[in-house]
Amino acid sequence: MMIFSSKAQETKLEYFISEAKMNFPVLKENYNLQKIGEIQNNIIIAQNKAFQINATSEVQVAPYFNNNGRFIDVTTTPSPRAYGYDVGITNGGLYFAQLNVNKNLFNQKMVDNLLFQNKVQNNTLSLSAEDIEHNLVKNITDAYIMAYQLQLQKNFTIEILTDLDNRLKVVELLVKRAVLMESDYLLLQLDIDSKKLELQQIGTNLKTAIDQLYSLSGIPLAKTDSLSVPNILTAAEPETNFYQRKFQSDSLQVQADRNVFENQYKPQLSLYGNTGLNAVELTNIDRRVGLSAGLRLIVPIYDGKQRKYNAQLSELKKENLEFYKENAAIQLENNLKSIEAQLSALEENMQAIEEQLQKQQNVLEIYKGKLVQGQVSIVDYLNVIQTYKLNVQTKLQMQTNRLLLQSQYNFINW
């Protein structure tokens, strides 16, 4: 979402995040894969529950040579001296065109296992989409924080330059009055030029950082006057952590794969039938039209204990998942405690640096007054400004670290 004001156009973190979710190709692909998974349900039902109908036809001729004085002859009664395949095998030929129908019976349990496996796979895709989106939000948030830090540095440097330009005018008057030497004026001018170069570099880095934000979000580059303050709130404690939901999904996947593997050990009954033309000779072929039907039963008996071995593999896979689940729980607790401790220490340090900056501002104001009266040298004044600048940059870095830690806390605690 873009926020407009009369002074400048501000872009919010939420804008980049929402655009990235809509534009990220990996997420789009994942959503399509989920749709494919839904279609796969229909395919499973069609393959296992619906009638399978097809048409087949074949014309096969098995002629005899030197049959009763004929060089080549197609017959079902060849002479003993004729050359050709045994008539008991070929009947002289084959002419058929049939419509075939097949239907699996009493296989609902097998179909349920296949549908359950597909459902678990779709759930895995959904979890994968959540994980991709979560990482995407983290990457954009961190990139936004780093760009925002550069913006703060730029604004602070502009403030310092503005103040130094004002001081330069005062020093110019004092030099004219012979209160300060011309070298003081040149020294201050050199410091201003140096900070202008520094400001130019910060501006370049800021533009690069903002351009990266647009690229990460899949947005064409656009003019951005400023970034708004990132509002990163501590995420609420989730009812179920992602690693727990991932463990549950992976466990179900192991069980679903086992169930589908064991489908082959269930008795399979199917109905089949066909109708059409089926003949071995052309004589009276118009009367060789009929139909046939039957039942086919397949009962597995022995496969070398594959079922037992597959069950053992499934149990070992579940055991491995338990190992990772226990480790993930410990890692989560330790990481959250570590970040909480870092945030607490950072808050104390920020309070201390704030108090120190307040004192330095007072000192700086005193030096400004003395500089006007020519009571302090430019070197001393610039040293005070440099110390103040370093502490402000330390404060900005602390603010950035706090935002990054809050982002990391939300990234882990889900």
C-alpha positions in Angstrom: 0.0 0.0 0.0 1.4 3.4 -0.9 1.1 6.3 1.5 1.1 9.9 0.1 1.7 13.1 1.8 2.2 16.7 0.8 5.9 16.6 1.4 7.1 13.1 0.3 5.9 9.8 -0.9 6.5 7.1 1.7 6.5 3.4 1.1 5.7 0.9 3.8 7.1 -2.5 4.6 3.6 -4.0 4.2 3.5 -2.9 0.6 6.6 -4.8 -0.4 5.4 -7.9 1.5 2.0 -8.0 0.0 3.4 -7.5 -3.5 6.0 -10.2 -3.0 3.3 -12.7 -2.0 1.4 -12.0 -5.2 4.5 -12.0 -7.5 6.8 -14.7 -6.1 7.0 -17.4 -8.9 7.8 -20.2 -6.5 4.6 -19.5 -4.5 2.6 -19.3 -7.8 4.0 -22.7 -8.8 3.2 -24.2 -5.4 -0.5 -23.0 -5.7 -0.7 -24.6 -9.1 0.7 -27.9 -7.8 -2.0 -27.9 -5.1 -4.6 -27.5 -7.8 -3.0 -30.4 -9.7 -3.2 -32.4 -6.5 -7.0 -31.7 -6.3 -7.4 -32.8 -9.9 -5.4 -36.0 -9.1 -8.3 -37.0 -6.8 -10.5 -37.2 -9.9 -7.9 -39.2 -11.8 -7.6 -41.7 -8.9 -11.3 -42.3 -8.8 -11.5 -42.5 -12.6 -8.7 -45.1 -12.8 -10.0 -47.3 -10.0 -13.8 -46.9 -9.9 -15.0 -45.9 -13.3 -15.7 -48.3 -16.2 -12.6 -48.6 -18.5 -13.9 -48.9 -22.1 -11.7 -49.4 -25.2 -11.9 -50.7 -28.7 -9.4 -53.2 -30.2 -9.1 -54.7 -33.7 -6.7 -57.0 -35.5 -6.3 -58.8 -38.8 -3.8 -61.6 -38.9 -3.2 -63.9 -41.8 -1.1 -67.2 -41.6 -1.0 -68.5 -45.2 0.2 -71.9 -46.4 2.6 -72.6 -49.3 2.3 -75.5 -51.8 -1.1 -76.5 -50.6 -2.9 -78.9 -52.9 -1.1 -77.4 -55.9 -1.6 -73.8 -54.9 1.5 -71.6 -54.3 -0.2 -69.7 -51.5 -3.4 -70.4 -49.8 -5.3 -69.2 -46.7 -7.2 -72.2 -45.2 -7.9 -74.1 -42.0 -7.5 -77.5 -43.7 -4.0 -77.5 -45.2 -2.6 -80.7 -46.8 0.2 -82.6 -44.9 2.7 -81.5 -47.5 1.9 -77.7 -47.2 4.3 -75.3 -45.6 3.1 -72.9 -42.8 2.3 -72.6 -39.1 0.5 -75.4 -37.3 -3.2 -74.9 -37.9 -3.9 -75.6 -34.3 -1.9 -72.5 -33.4 -3.2 -70.0 -36.0 -6.4 -71.4 -37.3 -5.3 -69.9 -40.6 -5.8 -66.3 -39.4 -7.5 -63.9 -37.1 -10.1 -61.3 -37.8 -11.6 -59.3 -34.8 -12.9 -55.9 -33.9 -14.2 -55.7 -30.3 -15.5 -53.2 -27.7 -14.0 -54.1 -24.3 -15.2 -53.1 -20.9 -13.4 -53.5 -17.5 -14.6 -52.6 -14.0 -12.8 -53.1 -10.7 -15.1 -54.4 -7.9 -15.1 -54.0 -4.1 -11.9 -51.9 -4.1 -13.1 -48.9 -2.0 -10.5 -49.5 0.6 -7.7 -49.3 -2.0 -9.2 -46.1 -3.4 -9.4 -44.6 0.0 -5.7 -45.3 0.6 -4.8 -43.6 -2.7 -7.0 -40.6 -1.9 -5.5 -40.3 1.6 -2.0 -40.4 0.2 -2.9 -37.7 -2.3 -4.5 -35.6 0.5 -1.3 -35.9 2.6 0.8 -34.8 -0.4 -1.4 -31.8 -0.9 -1.1 -30.9 2.7 2.7 -31.1 2.4 2.5 -28.7 -0.5 0.4 -26.4 1.6 2.9 -26.5 4.4 5.7 -25.9 1.8 3.8 -22.8 0.6 3.6 -21.5 4.2 7.3 -22.1 4.7 8.2 -20.3 1.4 6.0 -17.4 2.3 7.4 -17.2 5.8 11.0 -17.1 4.5 10.0 -14.5 1.8 8.6 -12.2 4.5 11.7 -12.6 6.6 14.0 -11.8 3.6 12.1 -8.7 2.6 11.7 -7.5 6.2 15.5 -7.7 6.8 16.2 -6.0 3.5 13.7 -3.3 4.4 15.4 -2.8 7.8 18.8 -2.4 6.3 17.5 0.1 3.7 15.8 2.0 6.5 19.0 2.2 8.5 20.7 3.7 5.4 17.9 6.2 5.2 18.4 7.2 8.9 22.1 7.6 8.3 21.4 9.8 5.3 19.1 12.0 7.2 21.5 12.3 10.1 24.4 13.2 7.8 22.2 15.9 6.1 21.5 17.3 9.6 25.3 17.4 10.4 26.0 19.0 7.0 23.4 21.7 7.6 24.8 22.5 11.0 28.4 22.6 9.6 27.3 24.9 6.8 25.8 27.3 9.4 29.0 27.1 11.4 31.1 27.8 8.3 29.3 31.1 7.8 30.1 32.0 11.4 33.7 31.0 11.0 34.0 33.1 7.8 32.9 36.2 9.8 35.3 35.4 12.6 38.2 35.0 10.1 37.3 38.4 8.7 37.4 39.8 12.2 40.7 38.1 12.8 39.3 36.1 15.7 40.0 32.8 13.9 42.7 32.0 11.4 42.0 31.2 7.7 43.3 27.7 8.3 40.4 27.1 10.6 38.0 28.0 7.8 39.8 25.7 5.4 39.8 22.9 7.9 36.0 23.2 8.4 35.5 23.4 4.6 37.5 20.2 4.1 35.4 18.4 6.7 32.2 19.6 5.0 33.5 18.3 1.6 34.3 15.0 3.2 30.9 14.6 4.6 29.3 15.5 1.3 31.2 12.6 -0.3 30.0 10.4 2.6 26.4 11.5 2.0 26.7 10.8 -1.7 27.9 7.2 -1.0 25.2 6.7 1.6 22.6 7.9 -1.0 24.0 5.4 -3.6 23.8 2.6 -1.1 20.3 3.5 -0.1 19.1 3.5 -3.7 20.7 0.1 -4.3 19.0 -1.2 -1.2 15.6 0.1 -2.2 16.1 -1.3 -5.8 16.8 -4.7 -4.2 13.5 -4.4 -2.3 11.6 -3.9 -5.5 13.4 -6.8 -7.1 12.7 -9.2 -4.1 9.1 -8.2 -4.3 8.8 -8.7 -8.1 7.9 -5.0 -8.6 9.2 -2.8 -11.5 11.5 -0.1 -10.1 9.7 3.1 -9.1 10.6 6.4 -7.4 10.6 6.2 -3.6 11.1 9.3 -1.7 11.4 7.6 1.7 10.6 4.5 3.7 8.2 4.6 6.6 9.2 3.3 10.0 9.0 -0.5 10.0 6.3 -1.6 12.4 7.5 -5.0 13.6 5.3 -6.4 16.3 6.2 -9.5 18.3 4.2 -12.3 16.9 1.7 -14.1 19.2 2.6 -17.5 20.5 1.3 -20.1 18.0 -1.0 -22.8 19.2 1.0 -25.3 17.2 4.5 -24.6 15.9 5.3 -25.2 12.3 7.8 -27.9 13.1 5.1 -29.8 14.9 2.7 -29.5 12.0 5.5 -30.6 9.6 6.2 -33.6 11.8 2.6 -34.6 11.8 2.4 -34.3 8.0 5.6 -36.3 7.5 4.3 -39.0 9.8 1.0 -39.2 7.9 3.0 -39.4 4.7 4.9 -42.4 5.9 1.7 -44.1 7.0 -0.1 -43.2 3.7 2.8 -44.6 1.6 2.7 -47.8 3.6 -1.1 -48.2 3.1 -0.7 -47.7 -0.7 2.1 -50.2 -0.8 -0.1 -52.8 1.0 -2.9 -52.3 -1.5 -1.2 -55.0 -3.6 -1.9 -57.5 -0.9 -5.7 -57.1 -1.0 -7.7 -59.5 -3.2 -8.6 -57.8 -6.4 -11.9 -58.7 -8.2 -12.7 -57.2 -11.6 -15.5 -57.6 -14.1 -14.7 -57.7 -17.8 -16.6 -58.1 -21.0 -16.4 -57.6 -24.7 -18.6 -57.6 -27.8 -17.9 -57.5 -31.5 -16.5 -59.6 -34.3 -14.1 -62.5 -33.7 -13.3 -65.0 -36.5 -10.4 -67.2 -37.8 -11.6 -67.4 -41.4 -13.5 -65.2 -43.8 -16.2 -67.8 -44.5 -19.5 -66.7 -42.8 -17.6 -63.9 -41.1 -20.8 -61.9 -40.9 -22.2 -64.5 -38.4 -19.2 -64.4 -36.1 -20.5 -61.5 -34.0 -21.0 -62.2 -30.3 -20.1 -61.2 -26.8 -18.3 -62.6 -23.7 -18.0 -61.7 -20.1 -16.3 -62.9 -16.9 -14.9 -62.2 -13.5 -11.2 -62.1 -12.7 -9.9 -62.6 -9.1 -6.3 -62.1 -8.0 -5.3 -63.2 -4.5 -1.7 -62.5 -3.4 -0.1 -65.5 -1.7 3.7 -64.9 -1.2 6.2 -62.2 -2.2 9.3 -63.0 -0.2 8.2 -61.0 2.9 8.3 -57.7 1.2 5.3 -56.5 3.2 7.1 -57.2 6.5 10.3 -55.4 5.3 8.3 -52.4 4.1 6.6 -52.2 7.5 10.0 -52.2 9.2 11.2 -49.4 6.9 8.1 -47.3 7.8 8.7 -47.7 11.5 12.3 -46.6 11.1 11.3 -43.5 9.1 8.8 -42.6 11.9 11.6 -43.0 14.5 13.9 -40.7 12.5 11.1 -38.1 12.4 10.9 -38.3 16.2 14.6 -37.5 16.5 14.2 -34.4 14.4 11.1 -33.3 16.2 12.8 -33.5 19.6 15.8 -31.6 18.3 13.6 -28.9 16.7 11.9 -28.4 20.1 15.2 -27.8 21.9 16.6 -25.6 19.1 13.4 -23.5 19.2 13.5 -23.0 23.0 17.2 -22.2 23.0 17.0 -19.7 20.1 14.0 -17.8 21.6 15.7 -17.5 25.0 18.9 -16.3 23.3 17.1 -13.6 21.3 15.1 -12.5 24.4 18.4 -12.1 26.3 19.9 -10.2 23.4 16.9 -7.9 23.2 17.0 -7.3 27.0 20.8 -6.4 26.9 20.2 -4.2 23.8 17.5 -2.2 25.5 19.9 -1.5 28.4 22.6 -0.4 26.0 20.3 1.8 24.1 19.2 3.5 27.3 22.8 4.1 28.2 23.7 5.5 24.7 20.6 7.7 24.8 21.8 9.3 28.1 25.3 9.7 26.7 24.0 11.4 23.5 21.9 13.8 25.7 25.1 14.8 27.5 27.0 15.2 24.2 24.3 17.3 22.8 24.7 19.7 25.7 28.4 19.7 25.2 28.0 20.4 21.5 25.7 23.3 22.2 28.3 24.8 24.5 31.0 24.4 21.9 28.8 26.1 19.3 28.5 29.1 21.6 32.2 29.2 22.3 33.0 28.8 18.6 30.9 31.9 17.8 33.0 33.8 20.4 36.2 32.3 19.1 37.0 30.6 22.4 37.5 27.0 21.0 39.5 25.8 18.0 37.9 24.3 14.9 39.8 21.1 15.6 38.3 20.7 19.1 34.8 21.5 17.7 35.2 18.9 14.9 36.4 16.3 17.4 33.2 16.9 19.5 31.1 16.5 16.4 32.9 13.4 15.4 32.4 11.8 18.8 28.8 12.7 18.7 28.4 11.3 15.2 30.0 8.0 16.2 27.6 7.6 19.1 24.6 8.5 16.9 25.7 5.8 14.4 26.1 3.4 17.3 22.5 4.2 18.3 21.3 3.7 14.8 23.0 0.4 14.6 21.4 -0.6 17.9 18.0 0.3 16.5 18.7 -1.8 13.4 19.9 -4.7 15.5 16.7 -4.5 17.6 14.5 -4.6 14.5 16.5 -7.5 13.1 16.2 -9.4 16.3 12.5 -8.8 16.5 12.3 -10.0 12.9 14.3 -13.1 13.7 12.2 -13.8 16.8 9.0 -13.8 14.7 10.7 -15.9 12.1 11.7 -18.6 14.6 8.6 -18.5 16.8 6.0 -19.9 14.5 
